[in-house]
Amino acid sequence: MTRFGSDATARPGPCMELFGCCGDELPTLRDLSQQAVAHALACALADVTAHAPPGAVTDDASSGASGAVTGNGPWPVAVDGTAGNGHDTLFLARLVGARGLVHAFDVQPRALARTAERLASAGLEERVVLHGRGHEELAAALVAPRAAPLSMPVGEGAWPPRVTTAMFNLGFLPGSDRSVTTRSETTLAALKALLPLMAPGGVISLHVYAGHPGGADEAAALDRHLAELDWDRWQVARYEFANKPRNPERLLLVLRLPDPA
Ligand SMILES: C[S@@+](CC[C@H](N)C(=O)[O-])C[C@H]1O[C@@H](n2cnc3c(N)ncnc32)[C@H](O)[C@@H]1O
């Protein structure tokens, strides 16, 4: 969990607070992912605040969730491409702000049920649309005019929505059917659909586990596709431990650069 996520106006530098206080370990890939995602959302919320009328910004310290800001948007839209047990969905829901929106996808009903439960316990279910379909259908789900219930706050930003951040935690769901894993074709389809929807300054985080059948292919396919992105519009970084003996994992962070002035 980010240490600055409850402050909607914070614009932390990317190097802040990554290391444990005793210096006994490096940041995990999950730490790096959350830091990058939280930073993108904090910047997007700061823009909402900047456009808010005077006196419209309030502090929501009681709930621990950010975003008790009343402004004219556009409010952040976030995507959790693999809802699983709902940890990342909840992380995003806490940070998108009161009128922001998270689209969370999973193909397993059990995963969606767990995610719904987790959100309900935190009282944040209204910030999330759960999609019981594959992330490869992301474009249809987000761009279709009826992507969200009419009660959802979808009308405040650009249309089609500009996505501030997206998280993909690939592989299989721990404690569940290990034969249901993400796959190269569908992960790439989701990524290709997502790239044109990303807002300038937006970040995609892909946590890739190569240890399951098909995992190495998926990692290689992502590397190939991301390596071809135009350096003037995108920055792509890959993080991994060089000597981790088991369960190889890596983190890919994709930043949509701001449009040239
Ligand atoms: C590693 S788990 C995700 C963990 C999750 N982010 C969390 O916070 O608990 C991977 C998930 O991806 C889901 N999945 C597999 N193929 C998918 C697809 N095509 N679209 C969306 N989700 C998919 C699996 O059902 C599984 O729940």
Ligand as a Chemical Component Dictionary entry (heavy atoms), coordinates in Angstrom:
data_LIG
# 
_chem_comp.id                   LIG 
_chem_comp.type                 NON-POLYMER 
_chem_comp.pdbx_formal_charge   0 
_chem_comp.three_letter_code    LIG 
# 
loop_
_chem_comp_atom.comp_id 
_chem_comp_atom.atom_id 
_chem_comp_atom.alt_atom_id 
_chem_comp_atom.type_symbol 
_chem_comp_atom.charge 
_chem_comp_atom.model_Cartn_x 
_chem_comp_atom.model_Cartn_y 
_chem_comp_atom.model_Cartn_z 
_chem_comp_atom.pdbx_ordinal 
LIG C1  C1  C 0  -2.448 -13.174 -10.539 1  
LIG S1  S1  S 1  -4.196 -13.165 -10.568 2  
LIG C2  C2  C 0  -4.593 -11.485 -10.239 3  
LIG C3  C3  C 0  -4.416 -11.047 -8.805  4  
LIG C4  C4  C 0  -5.129 -9.774  -8.484  5  
LIG N1  N1  N 0  -4.633 -8.635  -9.197  6  
LIG C5  C5  C 0  -5.222 -9.474  -7.003  7  
LIG O1  O1  O 0  -4.997 -8.326  -6.593  8  
LIG O2  O2  O -1 -5.554 -10.384 -6.246  9  
LIG C6  C6  C 0  -4.559 -13.307 -12.305 10 
LIG C7  C7  C 0  -6.039 -13.246 -12.623 11 
LIG O3  O3  O 0  -6.181 -13.072 -14.027 12 
LIG C8  C8  C 0  -7.412 -13.664 -14.390 13 
LIG N2  N2  N 0  -7.479 -13.827 -15.843 14 
LIG C9  C9  C 0  -7.010 -14.828 -16.619 15 
LIG N3  N3  N 0  -7.271 -14.576 -17.921 16 
LIG C10 C10 C 0  -7.926 -13.380 -17.958 17 
LIG C11 C11 C 0  -8.470 -12.577 -19.008 18 
LIG N4  N4  N 0  -8.376 -12.961 -20.299 19 
LIG N5  N5  N 0  -9.078 -11.423 -18.684 20 
LIG C12 C12 C 0  -9.174 -11.032 -17.394 21 
LIG N6  N6  N 0  -8.688 -11.750 -16.358 22 
LIG C13 C13 C 0  -8.055 -12.901 -16.642 23 
LIG C14 C14 C 0  -7.440 -14.946 -13.593 24 
LIG O4  O4  O 0  -8.752 -15.429 -13.490 25 
LIG C15 C15 C 0  -6.845 -14.484 -12.265 26 
LIG O5  O5  O 0  -7.857 -14.158 -11.350 27 
# 
loop_
_chem_comp_bond.comp_id 
_chem_comp_bond.atom_id_1 
_chem_comp_bond.atom_id_2 
_chem_comp_bond.value_order 
_chem_comp_bond.pdbx_ordinal 
LIG C1  S1  SING 1  
LIG S1  C2  SING 2  
LIG S1  C6  SING 3  
LIG C2  C3  SING 4  
LIG C3  C4  SING 5  
LIG C4  N1  SING 6  
LIG C4  C5  SING 7  
LIG C5  O1  DOUB 8  
LIG C5  O2  SING 9  
LIG C6  C7  SING 10 
LIG C7  O3  SING 11 
LIG C7  C15 SING 12 
LIG O3  C8  SING 13 
LIG C8  N2  SING 14 
LIG C8  C14 SING 15 
LIG N2  C9  SING 16 
LIG N2  C13 SING 17 
LIG C9  N3  DOUB 18 
LIG N3  C10 SING 19 
LIG C10 C11 SING 20 
LIG C10 C13 DOUB 21 
LIG C11 N4  SING 22 
LIG C11 N5  DOUB 23 
LIG N5  C12 SING 24 
LIG C12 N6  DOUB 25 
LIG N6  C13 SING 26 
LIG C14 O4  SING 27 
LIG C14 C15 SING 28 
LIG C15 O5  SING 29 
# 
